[in-house]
Amino acid sequence: MEISVFVSKLAPLAVEAGRAFRINPVVILAQAAIETGWGESTLCREYHNFFGITAYGLPNVWWTGRWTELSPRSLRFRIYPDDKSSFMDYCRLLRSAYPRAAEMSANPTAFAKEISYSKYISEVNGDNREAYRKTLRSVARRIERELSLINHES
C-alpha cells in the first residue's frame, strides 16, 4: 500500500487508540507499517492483525481468543474481528506489558530504543534489535511528514 494511503486510512484508528491509552499515534502507525509491510501482509489483510501480536494471553474486549498459524509449526497469531480491535489491543498491550515504552511514545526516538530492547522484539525469531530501532525511528519520521502533509491539506 502506498505510504499516503496507509497513513490516511489508518491514522484515525491510531489517533483513537492513542487517545484511549495515551500513546503517540505516530509510533502506533510506525509499528503497524513495519509489522505489515505498509499494510501488505497476509496477517493484516486477512486477520486484521497489524502488529504481529501472538495468540498468548487471555482474551479481552478486543481479542476473542481466535488465532491462526500462517504456516505449519509457525507462531500462533491473533485474529481480530476488525482493524480497530487490532489497534486497541496493541495499545492495551503496550500500556500494560511495556509501560516504559508507552510513557516514552511522545518521543519516537526514545520509544524506538525502549521497545526495540524489550521483550516485544524476539531475537530468537531472528529479529535484530538495533536494526528494528533504526527502522522504527526512520518510519516514524516518514509518518510524521505524511501526517504533516495531510493536516496541512485539511
C-alpha positions, 0 to 999 in steps of 0.5 A: 500500500502506498505510504499516503494511503496507509497513513490516511486510512489508518491514522484515525484508528491510531489517533483513537487508540492513542487517545484511549491509552495515551500513546503517540499515534505516530509510533502506533502507525510506525509499528503497524507499517513495519509489522505489515509491510505498509499494510501488505501482509497476509496477517493484516489483510486477512486477520486484521492483525497489524502488529504481529501480536501472538495468540498468548494471553487471555482474551479481552474486549478486543481479542476473542481468543481466535488465532491462526498459524500462517504456516505449519509449526509457525507462531500462533497469531491473533485474529481480530474481528476488525482493524480497530480491535487490532489497534486497541489491543496493541495499545492495551498491550503496550500500556500494560506489558511495556509501560516504559515504552508507552510513557516514552511514545511522545518521543519516537526516538526514545520509544524506538530504543525502549521497545526495540530492547524489550521483550516485544522484539524476539531475537530468537525469531531472528529479529535484530534489535538495533536494526528494528530501532533504526527502522522504527525511528526512520518510519516514524519520521516518514509518518510524521511528514505524511501526517504533516502533509495531510493536516496541512491539506485539511 
